[in-house]
Amino acid sequence: MFAFTLRPVVLGVFATALVWALVLGWWRAVGYEPGTIELATHLLLLPGTLLAGFWLLRTFIEHLRLPPAATVSHERGSNAPLPAVASAPTRHPQTFLIAFALQCAHGTDAAEVLDAARQGCMPPLDDDLRDAHGFPVFAARVADLSPGDADRTPNESAIDIGLTDGEEDTRALEMLHGALPRALDELAEFVAPDPAVVRTVLWLADRDRPDEHGARLATWLRREHLAPRGIAATNVCLHHPRDDAHSFELIDALAADLDRLSSPALALVLAAVSHVGERTVAAWEAASHLFTANTQDGRIPGEAAAVLVLANREGAVLVRRLSSPRLSHSASGRFSPADDFRAKTVTPLLGRLIDTILTDTQVDAARVSSVLADADHRTPVTRDLLRTLSERFPTLEPLSDMLNLGNATGFTAPIGGLVTLLCAAEAASATEGVALCLTCQSPHARAAIVIDARPPSALSPTPTPDPAPDAT
């Protein structure tokens, strides 16, 4: 945790000792006895001057390597580039995460995923996936997920082959089919009196789908999961987010729509992706994106599903979930693909996003109890992430309070940020504190969001009741 703090001190001591050794050795070799002014000049001013010059040169080089401000954009569901970092509107919507479910390689419980990340679990070699040379590939596969099992009846799987395109699509839909009941069953009794309280369903897919395919998926969702629970959502929107940050931006727009309603309103966010398949492995290997012995900074295939149930304040009151974690808006940004993917081009963007979201939400960095990111083993990302977090959260422990979930879940873009968001909500709820969620799996996009699980009474003082009017 103190590596980046101690590095300047160690360098300063080393430079001073080196200068002293050279100067004292030279004086001794020539038999020279220096005076007081020479001692001060050579043993104090000379090391100080060298260190100051080194610092100025380093600062100048870092400034030259910063990405141009015009290449960074903050977007909210549109393609138009906006300022480098999200500008905070006057009023942000208050969005409650009243229920959620997930599934990934380490189980269906967010606490299990957190434990796996703390223990440093890594995806194992997968005997069912091979590279072009016939060697097993590392993969974060969900166990006991057999979409092609002939022994399962249609009612057990509920997955029509016409809904999917290949094994990876089928695995993604199977994970979503298993996660939805865990998020929706407990809300059925509250939704029954008003089936229209669920206003919309936002389905995030890993690729674009034709309109007729999307219609079939929406029909499947209503038949298998919404109608049996009395949910009458008529608006099922399928979106293909460009990256993890875009997923957060789409949720921002959904939260703003909920906040504009004065009546109770809920919304579902569904997301599932599987990169565990021969098609993805072959494509990644051809592009040198697959983790192998020769490409150590390549991706490890992963798969995951996430279901979020969001509510405005009136909706949270309806389902008695006012104590649920509250999601802030997101601060997101991008840099041009033409920029060099190096430490000094990535760190400033992520740092500015963190500063922006903490300022917008008026959360002091000292109140953040945990920071979770979807970063994985790739060195360019983890090195810059650790440096940025160590500077802003010096009291947090890297192995317990600052976690990289991508090490355990593998590469799951463009929904890796949502899995991280759910784990951050679990971590914040466990301590009744504040967690920061970061997404940085996508190559050229970053985003940050704050999850606040502090009790409502701790956020604002209890209002003083107005004095009773005088009796007449």
Legacy VTK file of the C-alpha trace (Angstrom):
# vtk DataFile Version 3.0
C-alpha trace
ASCII
DATASET POLYDATA
POINTS 472 float
0.000 0.000 0.000
2.888 2.344 0.748
4.954 1.487 -2.331
4.128 4.665 -4.241
4.499 6.821 -1.123
7.939 5.476 -0.166
9.374 5.455 -3.691
10.268 9.200 -3.779
11.813 8.963 -0.299
13.928 5.962 -1.268
15.078 7.651 -4.477
15.957 10.822 -2.596
18.008 8.960 0.013
19.749 6.926 -2.689
20.621 10.014 -4.763
21.939 11.878 -1.708
24.051 8.912 -0.600
25.484 8.515 -4.107
26.441 12.199 -4.362
28.029 12.132 -0.899
30.007 9.008 -1.704
31.370 10.502 -4.925
32.237 13.883 -3.395
33.807 12.477 -0.219
35.730 9.911 -2.259
37.079 12.609 -4.556
38.142 14.833 -1.648
39.841 11.941 0.058
41.646 10.880 -3.134
43.173 14.358 -3.636
43.702 14.964 0.101
41.507 18.034 0.120
39.967 19.479 3.329
36.757 21.381 2.486
35.450 24.399 4.315
31.976 24.991 5.728
30.664 26.634 2.548
31.954 23.796 0.385
30.381 21.199 2.687
27.014 22.917 2.433
27.343 23.362 -1.327
28.427 19.845 -2.209
26.595 17.796 0.411
23.290 19.708 0.608
22.722 21.984 -2.366
24.116 19.621 -4.998
21.825 16.640 -4.097
18.866 18.992 -3.726
19.519 20.559 -7.127
19.790 17.159 -8.806
16.540 15.946 -7.243
14.688 19.133 -8.158
15.916 18.919 -11.745
14.853 15.294 -11.977
11.386 16.147 -10.618
10.924 19.025 -13.078
12.006 16.860 -16.007
9.672 14.026 -14.953
6.742 16.437 -14.558
7.405 17.919 -18.008
7.536 14.460 -19.638
4.282 13.383 -17.918
2.602 16.544 -19.167
3.674 15.787 -22.741
2.293 12.242 -22.491
-1.171 13.295 -21.307
-3.961 12.624 -23.856
-5.430 15.687 -25.539
-8.579 16.913 -23.825
-10.523 16.706 -27.060
-10.068 12.930 -27.275
-11.874 12.260 -24.019
-15.639 12.399 -23.912
-18.476 11.917 -21.476
-21.523 10.328 -23.041
-25.036 9.527 -21.916
-26.505 7.174 -24.473
-25.564 9.257 -27.509
-22.715 9.316 -30.001
-22.012 13.030 -29.689
-18.753 13.819 -27.854
-19.188 15.996 -24.785
-16.685 17.470 -22.311
-13.801 15.346 -21.049
-15.460 14.451 -17.761
-19.098 14.274 -16.807
-20.506 17.619 -15.847
-22.866 17.338 -12.933
-26.420 18.495 -13.491
-28.085 20.571 -10.840
-30.047 17.640 -9.461
-29.153 13.958 -9.714
-31.797 11.217 -9.599
-31.967 9.070 -6.503
-32.015 5.465 -7.645
-32.481 2.514 -5.289
-31.098 -0.943 -6.058
-33.932 -2.857 -4.396
-33.000 -6.353 -5.646
-30.394 -8.030 -7.790
-28.978 -11.373 -8.843
-25.840 -12.479 -10.608
-24.136 -15.577 -11.884
-20.501 -16.038 -12.801
-17.718 -18.567 -12.462
-17.586 -18.221 -8.672
-21.258 -18.674 -7.908
-24.520 -16.820 -7.633
-23.789 -14.907 -4.441
-21.981 -11.565 -4.583
-20.298 -12.374 -1.262
-18.793 -15.503 -2.841
-17.370 -13.480 -5.703
-15.867 -11.001 -3.241
-14.253 -13.828 -1.271
-12.836 -15.319 -4.469
-11.287 -11.969 -5.374
-9.802 -11.535 -1.888
-8.288 -15.018 -2.064
-6.706 -14.278 -5.426
-8.608 -16.978 -7.326
-7.732 -17.191 -11.008
-9.557 -18.959 -13.860
-8.223 -22.498 -14.435
-7.275 -24.210 -17.666
-10.385 -25.320 -19.533
-10.047 -28.714 -21.186
-13.061 -27.998 -23.408
-11.464 -24.912 -24.965
-8.343 -25.214 -27.102
-6.257 -22.721 -29.005
-5.040 -23.171 -32.559
-2.121 -25.308 -31.332
-4.366 -27.634 -29.332
-3.397 -26.324 -25.887
-6.058 -25.718 -23.200
-7.146 -22.118 -22.687
-7.659 -20.413 -19.333
-11.356 -19.620 -18.920
-13.758 -18.535 -16.159
-16.536 -20.998 -16.999
-19.801 -21.233 -15.045
-19.992 -24.780 -13.732
-23.034 -27.032 -14.157
-24.289 -24.995 -17.091
-25.137 -27.434 -19.866
-27.254 -25.746 -22.538
-27.007 -28.751 -24.804
-28.044 -31.362 -22.244
-30.498 -33.671 -24.030
-31.947 -34.959 -20.747
-33.462 -31.590 -19.865
-37.035 -30.993 -20.929
-38.091 -27.790 -22.697
-39.859 -26.641 -19.531
-36.677 -27.099 -17.504
-34.449 -25.160 -19.858
-37.090 -22.854 -21.401
-34.499 -21.967 -24.030
-35.704 -22.288 -27.595
-32.861 -22.919 -30.010
-34.357 -20.245 -32.262
-33.589 -17.592 -29.640
-29.822 -18.094 -29.753
-27.022 -18.106 -32.261
-24.410 -20.647 -31.199
-23.220 -22.084 -27.920
-22.147 -18.790 -26.366
-25.562 -17.182 -26.922
-27.246 -20.227 -25.418
-25.009 -20.159 -22.337
-25.707 -16.460 -21.822
-29.477 -16.988 -22.012
-29.267 -19.979 -19.658
-27.448 -17.865 -17.065
-30.050 -15.135 -17.370
-32.838 -17.697 -17.082
-31.350 -18.904 -13.788
-30.681 -15.438 -12.350
-34.047 -13.781 -13.040
-36.117 -15.735 -10.467
-33.698 -14.861 -7.672
-34.228 -11.167 -8.313
-37.952 -11.163 -9.094
-39.598 -13.714 -6.806
-39.363 -11.623 -3.645
-40.972 -8.639 -5.385
-43.981 -10.492 -6.773
-46.229 -9.749 -3.784
-45.579 -5.989 -4.086
-46.053 -5.905 -7.844
-49.306 -7.907 -7.850
-51.599 -4.997 -6.779
-50.185 -2.799 -9.568
-48.729 -4.870 -12.442
-47.728 -1.723 -14.336
-45.377 -0.541 -11.591
-42.506 -2.109 -13.576
-42.298 0.511 -16.282
-39.538 -0.802 -18.516
-37.007 -3.560 -19.057
-33.527 -2.679 -20.300
-31.814 -5.718 -21.801
-28.097 -5.232 -22.483
-26.765 -7.640 -25.100
-23.197 -8.274 -26.206
-23.989 -7.710 -29.884
-26.550 -6.113 -32.161
-29.590 -8.242 -32.961
-32.176 -7.916 -35.743
-35.527 -6.490 -34.708
-37.325 -9.800 -35.214
-34.777 -11.583 -33.020
-35.222 -8.976 -30.307
-38.999 -9.395 -30.509
-38.648 -13.147 -29.966
-36.417 -12.572 -26.951
-38.929 -10.092 -25.489
-41.739 -12.611 -25.989
-39.684 -15.301 -24.230
-38.966 -12.958 -21.314
-42.622 -12.063 -20.836
-43.786 -15.670 -21.122
-41.183 -17.292 -18.870
-40.506 -14.636 -16.217
-42.703 -11.538 -16.259
-46.218 -12.875 -16.764
-45.925 -15.675 -14.145
-45.031 -13.010 -11.563
-47.755 -10.559 -12.519
-45.352 -8.092 -14.143
-46.959 -6.267 -17.030
-43.973 -4.404 -18.427
-44.816 -3.494 -22.006
-41.512 -1.861 -22.871
-38.604 -4.289 -23.370
-35.655 -2.445 -24.887
-32.640 -4.320 -26.226
-29.404 -2.355 -26.431
-25.910 -3.287 -27.463
-23.552 -1.195 -25.305
-20.310 -0.292 -27.022
-18.336 -0.827 -23.812
-18.748 -1.104 -20.045
-18.960 2.660 -19.625
-21.831 2.790 -22.120
-23.716 0.258 -19.969
-23.502 2.676 -17.048
-24.636 5.552 -19.254
-27.717 3.625 -20.366
-28.577 2.958 -16.717
-28.142 6.680 -16.027
-30.755 7.510 -18.642
-33.093 4.886 -17.197
-32.645 6.271 -13.677
-33.428 9.774 -14.923
-36.678 8.513 -16.483
-37.677 6.857 -13.197
-36.891 9.965 -11.204
-39.181 12.108 -13.340
-42.172 10.014 -12.276
-44.061 11.041 -9.148
-45.716 7.627 -8.774
-43.999 4.358 -7.750
-41.906 3.011 -10.605
-39.522 0.084 -11.010
-37.259 -0.934 -13.873
-35.359 -4.108 -14.700
-31.857 -4.210 -16.138
-30.828 -7.548 -17.639
-27.392 -8.415 -18.952
-25.648 -11.646 -19.870
-22.588 -12.461 -21.919
-20.481 -15.545 -22.551
-17.048 -15.458 -24.136
-16.484 -19.109 -23.272
-16.672 -20.668 -26.711
-14.548 -21.748 -29.638
-15.779 -18.861 -31.781
-14.533 -16.207 -29.358
-11.272 -18.040 -28.629
-10.485 -18.267 -32.346
-11.307 -14.587 -32.940
-9.248 -13.393 -29.960
-6.290 -15.566 -30.866
-6.308 -14.306 -34.451
-6.213 -10.710 -33.166
-3.561 -11.513 -30.487
-6.100 -10.698 -27.764
-6.147 -14.148 -26.133
-4.089 -14.840 -23.006
-1.360 -17.302 -23.967
2.270 -17.936 -23.117
3.249 -15.391 -25.768
0.547 -12.793 -25.037
0.610 -12.318 -21.269
-1.541 -9.203 -21.498
-4.243 -11.029 -23.421
-7.797 -11.649 -22.253
-9.073 -14.648 -20.317
-12.569 -15.652 -21.519
-15.298 -15.254 -18.930
-19.074 -15.333 -18.722
-21.604 -13.730 -16.402
-25.211 -12.634 -15.994
-26.567 -9.744 -13.951
-30.110 -8.645 -13.066
-30.797 -5.297 -11.389
-34.151 -4.069 -10.082
-34.097 -0.282 -9.804
-36.680 1.985 -8.212
-37.365 5.639 -7.671
-37.989 6.779 -4.128
-41.741 6.143 -4.332
-41.070 2.655 -5.715
-38.657 1.889 -2.890
-41.339 2.914 -0.400
-43.851 0.652 -2.144
-41.647 -2.448 -1.814
-40.336 -1.414 1.623
-36.740 -1.056 0.456
-35.824 2.465 1.520
-32.724 1.017 3.180
-31.507 -0.406 -0.134
-28.199 0.803 -1.610
-28.486 4.003 -3.603
-26.714 4.384 -6.927
-25.228 7.657 -8.050
-25.046 8.748 -11.657
-21.885 7.631 -13.417
-18.833 9.611 -14.438
-17.529 8.130 -17.673
-14.915 9.017 -20.234
-13.051 7.711 -23.244
-9.781 8.308 -24.991
-9.059 7.885 -28.661
-7.997 4.413 -29.877
-5.109 6.183 -31.573
-3.655 7.083 -28.182
-0.887 4.859 -26.916
-2.208 2.457 -24.262
0.332 3.392 -21.625
0.228 4.229 -17.958
0.491 7.968 -18.360
-2.414 8.156 -20.827
-4.836 6.075 -18.755
-4.211 7.177 -15.185
-5.193 10.860 -15.582
-8.585 9.906 -17.068
-9.460 7.396 -14.341
-8.257 9.757 -11.628
-10.352 12.614 -12.969
-13.431 10.417 -13.142
-12.980 9.406 -9.500
-12.505 13.030 -8.448
-15.578 14.067 -10.445
-17.931 11.453 -9.021
-16.808 12.083 -5.431
-17.295 15.819 -5.907
-20.705 15.436 -7.561
-21.990 13.110 -4.851
-20.356 15.151 -2.064
-18.700 12.030 -0.667
-15.363 12.491 1.048
-12.705 9.993 -0.028
-12.150 9.068 3.616
-15.738 7.752 3.813
-15.223 5.259 0.982
-14.845 1.871 2.668
-14.160 -0.226 -0.430
-13.196 0.210 -4.077
-14.042 -2.508 -6.585
-12.944 -2.667 -10.211
-13.459 -5.140 -13.007
-9.743 -5.026 -13.837
-8.018 -8.346 -14.433
-4.438 -9.604 -14.715
-3.415 -7.268 -17.522
-0.469 -5.192 -16.313
-1.208 -1.886 -18.104
-4.559 -1.680 -16.324
-3.682 -3.002 -12.865
-0.519 -0.910 -12.512
-2.300 2.341 -13.305
-5.309 1.413 -11.184
-3.160 0.703 -8.121
-1.279 3.972 -8.511
-4.487 5.983 -8.869
-6.226 4.347 -5.904
-3.175 4.536 -3.636
-3.001 8.275 -4.198
-6.674 8.890 -3.438
-7.423 6.237 -0.799
-4.206 5.795 1.227
-6.003 4.223 4.209
-7.559 1.331 2.251
-5.863 -2.066 2.151
-5.190 -3.287 -1.411
-5.967 -6.949 -0.780
-9.153 -6.491 1.240
-10.607 -3.047 0.546
-9.456 -2.582 -3.081
-10.360 -5.580 -5.232
-9.995 -6.459 -8.900
-12.869 -8.806 -9.696
-11.694 -9.478 -13.239
-9.012 -11.773 -11.867
-11.774 -14.142 -10.766
-14.497 -13.574 -13.385
-12.357 -13.246 -16.499
-13.093 -10.843 -19.345
-16.856 -10.195 -19.435
-17.119 -6.862 -21.253
-19.403 -5.087 -21.917
-21.152 -6.104 -18.675
-18.165 -6.611 -16.386
-18.945 -3.278 -14.776
-22.447 -4.445 -13.825
-21.092 -7.542 -12.056
-18.665 -5.271 -10.226
-21.515 -2.898 -9.379
-23.508 -5.687 -7.718
-20.476 -6.830 -5.728
-19.845 -3.225 -4.684
-23.462 -2.980 -3.494
-22.909 -6.145 -1.435
-19.707 -4.745 0.063
-21.347 -1.404 0.886
-24.388 -3.097 2.455
-22.198 -5.346 4.605
-20.599 -2.311 6.265
-23.480 0.156 5.821
-20.944 2.370 4.114
-19.947 3.762 0.738
-18.326 1.799 -2.077
-16.796 2.977 -5.331
-17.263 0.898 -8.482
-14.854 1.289 -11.405
-15.013 -0.286 -14.824
-11.892 -0.477 -16.949
-12.047 -3.772 -18.869
-12.934 -2.135 -22.164
-9.761 -0.945 -23.891
-10.611 2.743 -24.318
-13.408 3.509 -21.817
-13.512 4.129 -18.092
-16.388 4.838 -15.690
-16.989 5.330 -11.978
-20.127 5.127 -9.850
-20.759 5.504 -6.109
-22.922 3.057 -4.140
-24.179 4.469 -0.845
-25.590 1.978 1.671
-25.539 4.234 4.700
-28.804 4.231 6.651
-31.097 7.061 5.539
-30.987 8.516 9.045
-27.218 8.941 8.759
-27.445 11.068 5.621
-29.428 13.995 6.967
-30.481 15.209 10.409
-33.965 14.420 11.591
-36.190 17.343 10.639
-37.622 19.361 13.475
-41.435 19.249 13.400
-43.227 22.494 12.909
-44.712 23.921 16.114
-48.392 23.242 16.581
-50.654 26.212 15.864
-52.030 28.062 18.828
-55.473 26.965 19.916
-58.140 29.507 19.316
LINES 1 473
472 0 1 2 3 4 5 6 7 8 9 10 11 12 13 14 15 16 17 18 19 20 21 22 23 24 25 26 27 28 29 30 31 32 33 34 35 36 37 38 39 40 41 42 43 44 45 46 47 48 49 50 51 52 53 54 55 56 57 58 59 60 61 62 63 64 65 66 67 68 69 70 71 72 73 74 75 76 77 78 79 80 81 82 83 84 85 86 87 88 89 90 91 92 93 94 95 96 97 98 99 100 101 102 103 104 105 106 107 108 109 110 111 112 113 114 115 116 117 118 119 120 121 122 123 124 125 126 127 128 129 130 131 132 133 134 135 136 137 138 139 140 141 142 143 144 145 146 147 148 149 150 151 152 153 154 155 156 157 158 159 160 161 162 163 164 165 166 167 168 169 170 171 172 173 174 175 176 177 178 179 180 181 182 183 184 185 186 187 188 189 190 191 192 193 194 195 196 197 198 199 200 201 202 203 204 205 206 207 208 209 210 211 212 213 214 215 216 217 218 219 220 221 222 223 224 225 226 227 228 229 230 231 232 233 234 235 236 237 238 239 240 241 242 243 244 245 246 247 248 249 250 251 252 253 254 255 256 257 258 259 260 261 262 263 264 265 266 267 268 269 270 271 272 273 274 275 276 277 278 279 280 281 282 283 284 285 286 287 288 289 290 291 292 293 294 295 296 297 298 299 300 301 302 303 304 305 306 307 308 309 310 311 312 313 314 315 316 317 318 319 320 321 322 323 324 325 326 327 328 329 330 331 332 333 334 335 336 337 338 339 340 341 342 343 344 345 346 347 348 349 350 351 352 353 354 355 356 357 358 359 360 361 362 363 364 365 366 367 368 369 370 371 372 373 374 375 376 377 378 379 380 381 382 383 384 385 386 387 388 389 390 391 392 393 394 395 396 397 398 399 400 401 402 403 404 405 406 407 408 409 410 411 412 413 414 415 416 417 418 419 420 421 422 423 424 425 426 427 428 429 430 431 432 433 434 435 436 437 438 439 440 441 442 443 444 445 446 447 448 449 450 451 452 453 454 455 456 457 458 459 460 461 462 463 464 465 466 467 468 469 470 471
